[in-house]
Amino acid sequence: MLLGTLLPAAWILALWATDGLGSRPLTEAIHRTGLWAVRFLLLALLVSPLRRLADTTRVLLVRRMLGVAAMAYALAHLGLYVADENFRLLHVASEIVRRFYLTIGFVALLGLALLGATSTDGWTKRLGRNWKRLQRLVYPIGVLALLHFFLQSKADVSEATFAAGLFLALMLWRLLPARWQGSGLALALLAPVATLATAGVEYAWYALATRIPAQRVLWANLDLEFGPRPAVWVGIVVLGVAAALGARRQVLAAAAQPPIHGT
């Protein structure tokens, strides 16, 4: 799993070394490290649903690693931005204070750093029950990180919308009654709700933050001529997870059946 968290960084470095990051490699590397920070944060949030839905505790072993990976890529994201500004630290600090999208991104980074620093066994023991309360900061951190993603994406927010939709799906699952959280059927029923919520987020963004007709963007979710919109992909992903878990349970149930011997 550790190797898996390092592969995106290795890929970015390989592209940089082979001129695969375009004419502005540093800017592209900033974008990609930020994107992977969000992805690893979402993967860390996925662990609890997988534990309940797959009825296994093995996935809990990777949650800390995924959270630390999100922090590491966020730190790399900031470090590359500082490098892009020629290491003018006072200028970077003033930009973070003056520009709202940088401010909220920096606050999210500080939150990830706090969670990462207190994720060790020693801090877990020192904080006791307060450790779990502290870890709940990941939810507002996720909101800030996604808002930073939207703001820096400007007009094309497809990636940010997809990430926000997955985040919404994970939060909606957490709102389910505990007895439903292990149900694949409940997850399947959650798919259209997550799709509509994602479409609503996309509509709100275009309506409030751009001059692009938001209603046309909303209706585009029904037109698959140019491929599914982010909201549709969110529904597909949630349904895919539900189907995969259903298939897994069937395989396990079949394996548990005693063999039938012929007479």
C-alpha positions as CSV (number, residue, x, y, z in Angstrom):
1,M,0.0,0.0,0.0
2,L,2.9,2.4,0.7
3,L,4.1,1.8,-2.8
4,G,0.7,2.7,-4.1
5,T,0.8,6.1,-2.3
6,L,4.2,6.8,-3.9
7,L,3.3,5.9,-7.5
8,P,1.5,9.2,-8.3
9,A,4.6,11.1,-7.2
10,A,6.9,8.9,-9.2
11,W,4.6,9.3,-12.2
12,I,4.7,13.1,-11.9
13,L,8.5,13.1,-11.6
14,A,8.8,10.8,-14.6
15,L,6.6,13.1,-16.7
16,W,8.6,16.1,-15.6
17,A,11.9,14.4,-16.5
18,T,10.5,13.5,-20.0
19,D,8.9,16.9,-20.7
20,G,5.5,15.3,-20.3
21,L,4.0,18.1,-18.2
22,G,3.7,20.6,-21.0
23,S,5.2,24.0,-21.4
24,R,4.7,24.9,-17.8
25,P,5.7,21.8,-15.9
26,L,5.9,23.4,-12.5
27,T,2.3,24.7,-12.8
28,E,1.1,21.3,-14.0
29,A,2.9,19.6,-11.1
30,I,1.2,22.0,-8.6
31,H,-2.2,21.0,-10.1
32,R,-1.5,17.3,-10.0
33,T,-0.2,17.1,-6.5
34,G,-3.2,19.1,-5.3
35,L,-5.5,16.7,-7.2
36,W,-3.8,13.6,-5.6
37,A,-4.1,15.2,-2.1
38,V,-7.9,15.4,-2.7
39,R,-8.0,11.9,-4.1
40,F,-6.2,10.4,-1.1
41,L,-8.4,12.3,1.3
42,L,-11.5,10.8,-0.4
43,L,-9.9,7.3,-0.2
44,A,-9.3,7.8,3.5
45,L,-13.0,8.7,3.9
46,L,-14.0,5.6,2.0
47,V,-12.4,3.3,4.5
48,S,-15.3,3.4,7.1
49,P,-18.0,2.7,4.5
50,L,-15.9,-0.2,3.0
51,R,-15.4,-1.6,6.5
52,R,-19.2,-1.7,7.1
53,L,-20.3,-2.8,3.7
54,A,-17.6,-5.5,3.2
55,D,-17.8,-6.5,6.9
56,T,-14.0,-6.5,7.3
57,T,-11.6,-4.7,9.5
58,R,-8.6,-5.2,7.2
59,V,-9.2,-1.9,5.4
60,L,-8.7,0.0,8.7
61,L,-5.0,-0.8,8.4
62,V,-4.6,1.6,5.5
63,R,-6.7,4.5,6.6
64,R,-3.8,6.2,8.5
65,M,-1.5,5.7,5.5
66,L,-4.0,7.2,3.1
67,G,-4.5,10.2,5.4
68,V,-0.8,10.8,5.7
69,A,-0.5,10.5,1.9
70,A,-3.1,13.2,1.5
71,M,-1.1,15.4,3.9
72,A,2.1,14.7,2.0
73,Y,0.7,15.6,-1.4
74,A,-0.9,18.7,0.1
75,L,2.5,19.7,1.5
76,A,4.1,19.0,-1.9
77,H,1.4,21.1,-3.5
78,L,2.3,24.1,-1.3
79,G,6.1,23.5,-1.7
80,L,5.8,23.5,-5.5
81,Y,3.7,26.7,-5.3
82,V,6.5,28.3,-3.2
83,A,9.0,27.2,-5.8
84,D,6.9,28.7,-8.6
85,E,7.1,32.0,-6.6
86,N,10.9,31.7,-6.6
87,F,10.9,30.9,-2.8
88,R,9.8,34.5,-1.9
89,L,8.3,33.4,1.4
90,L,7.0,36.9,2.4
91,H,5.3,37.2,-1.0
92,V,3.8,33.8,-0.6
93,A,2.5,34.6,2.8
94,S,0.9,37.9,1.6
95,E,-0.7,36.0,-1.3
96,I,-2.2,33.5,1.1
97,V,-3.6,36.3,3.2
98,R,-4.9,38.3,0.2
99,R,-6.4,35.6,-2.0
100,F,-9.4,33.7,-0.5
101,Y,-8.8,30.5,-2.4
102,L,-5.2,30.3,-1.2
103,T,-6.4,31.1,2.4
104,I,-8.9,28.3,2.6
105,G,-6.4,25.9,0.9
106,F,-3.8,26.8,3.5
107,V,-6.2,26.3,6.3
108,A,-7.1,22.9,4.9
109,L,-3.4,22.1,4.7
110,L,-2.9,23.1,8.3
111,G,-5.8,20.8,9.3
112,L,-4.3,17.9,7.4
113,A,-0.9,18.5,9.0
114,L,-2.6,18.5,12.5
115,L,-4.4,15.2,11.8
116,G,-1.2,13.7,10.3
117,A,1.0,14.8,13.3
118,T,-1.5,13.3,15.8
119,S,-2.1,10.1,13.9
120,T,0.7,8.2,15.7
121,D,0.1,5.5,18.3
122,G,1.6,7.8,20.9
123,W,-0.8,10.7,20.2
124,T,-3.7,8.3,20.0
125,K,-3.0,7.1,23.6
126,R,-2.4,10.7,24.9
127,L,-5.6,12.1,23.5
128,G,-7.8,9.1,24.3
129,R,-11.4,9.7,23.4
130,N,-10.5,13.2,22.2
131,W,-8.5,11.7,19.4
132,K,-11.7,10.6,17.6
133,R,-13.2,14.0,18.1
134,L,-10.1,15.6,16.6
135,Q,-10.2,13.2,13.6
136,R,-13.7,14.5,12.8
137,L,-12.0,17.7,11.6
138,V,-11.5,15.8,8.4
139,Y,-15.0,16.7,7.3
140,P,-14.7,20.5,7.3
141,I,-11.1,20.0,6.0
142,G,-12.6,18.1,3.1
143,V,-15.1,20.9,2.4
144,L,-12.4,23.6,2.4
145,A,-10.1,21.5,0.2
146,L,-13.0,21.0,-2.3
147,L,-13.9,24.7,-2.3
148,H,-10.2,25.5,-3.0
149,F,-10.4,23.0,-5.8
150,F,-13.4,24.7,-7.3
151,L,-12.0,28.2,-7.0
152,Q,-8.6,27.4,-8.6
153,S,-10.4,25.4,-11.4
154,K,-12.1,28.6,-12.7
155,A,-14.6,27.8,-15.5
156,D,-14.0,24.1,-16.0
157,V,-14.9,22.4,-12.7
158,S,-15.6,18.9,-14.0
159,E,-12.9,17.3,-11.8
160,A,-13.8,19.4,-8.8
161,T,-17.5,18.5,-9.3
162,F,-16.7,14.8,-9.5
163,A,-14.6,15.0,-6.4
164,A,-17.3,16.9,-4.6
165,G,-19.9,14.4,-5.6
166,L,-17.9,11.5,-4.2
167,F,-17.5,13.5,-1.0
168,L,-21.2,14.1,-0.8
169,A,-21.9,10.4,-1.4
170,L,-19.5,9.5,1.5
171,M,-21.2,12.1,3.8
172,L,-24.7,10.9,2.8
173,W,-23.7,7.3,3.7
174,R,-22.6,8.5,7.1
175,L,-26.1,10.0,7.6
176,L,-27.8,6.7,7.1
177,P,-29.1,4.9,10.2
178,A,-26.4,2.5,11.5
179,R,-28.5,-0.6,10.6
180,W,-28.6,0.5,7.0
181,Q,-24.9,1.3,6.6
182,G,-24.0,-2.3,5.8
183,S,-26.7,-2.7,3.2
184,G,-25.8,-2.9,-0.5
185,L,-29.4,-2.1,-1.3
186,A,-29.2,1.1,0.7
187,L,-26.0,2.1,-1.1
188,A,-27.7,1.4,-4.5
189,L,-30.6,3.7,-3.4
190,L,-28.1,6.3,-2.4
191,A,-26.7,6.5,-5.9
192,P,-29.5,8.6,-7.5
193,V,-29.6,10.9,-4.4
194,A,-25.8,11.5,-4.7
195,T,-26.2,12.1,-8.5
196,L,-28.9,14.7,-7.9
197,A,-26.9,16.3,-5.1
198,T,-23.8,16.5,-7.3
199,A,-25.8,18.1,-10.1
200,G,-27.1,20.6,-7.6
201,V,-23.6,21.5,-6.6
202,E,-22.5,22.0,-10.2
203,Y,-25.6,24.1,-10.9
204,A,-25.0,26.3,-7.8
205,W,-21.3,26.8,-8.8
206,Y,-22.1,27.9,-12.4
207,A,-25.1,30.1,-11.2
208,L,-23.1,31.9,-8.4
209,A,-19.5,31.9,-9.6
210,T,-19.6,32.2,-13.4
211,R,-21.5,33.8,-16.2
212,I,-22.1,30.4,-17.9
213,P,-25.8,29.6,-18.1
214,A,-26.3,27.2,-15.1
215,Q,-29.5,25.8,-16.4
216,R,-27.9,24.6,-19.6
217,V,-25.2,22.9,-17.6
218,L,-27.9,21.2,-15.4
219,W,-29.8,19.9,-18.4
220,A,-26.5,18.6,-19.9
221,N,-26.7,15.8,-17.4
222,L,-29.4,14.3,-19.5
223,D,-27.4,14.5,-22.7
224,L,-24.8,11.8,-23.1
225,E,-23.7,12.8,-26.6
226,F,-20.4,14.1,-25.2
227,G,-20.1,11.6,-22.4
228,P,-21.6,11.5,-18.9
229,R,-21.4,14.6,-16.8
230,P,-19.6,14.4,-13.3
231,A,-22.9,13.9,-11.5
232,V,-23.7,10.9,-13.7
233,W,-20.2,9.4,-13.0
234,V,-20.8,9.8,-9.3
235,G,-24.0,7.7,-9.6
236,I,-22.1,5.1,-11.7
237,V,-19.3,4.8,-9.2
238,V,-21.7,4.4,-6.2
239,L,-23.8,1.8,-8.1
240,G,-20.5,0.0,-9.2
241,V,-19.4,-0.2,-5.5
242,A,-22.8,-1.6,-4.5
243,A,-22.7,-4.2,-7.4
244,A,-19.2,-5.2,-6.5
245,L,-20.0,-5.7,-2.8
246,G,-23.2,-7.7,-3.8
247,A,-21.1,-9.9,-6.0
248,R,-18.5,-10.4,-3.3
249,R,-21.2,-11.4,-0.8
250,Q,-22.6,-14.0,-3.2
251,V,-19.2,-15.5,-3.8
252,L,-18.5,-15.7,0.0
253,A,-22.0,-17.2,0.5
254,A,-21.4,-19.8,-2.2
255,A,-18.0,-20.7,-0.8
256,A,-19.5,-21.2,2.7
257,Q,-22.0,-23.7,1.4
258,P,-21.0,-27.3,2.2
259,P,-20.2,-29.4,-0.9
260,I,-22.9,-31.6,-2.2
261,H,-21.7,-35.2,-2.5
262,G,-23.3,-37.5,-5.0
263,T,-25.0,-40.7,-3.9
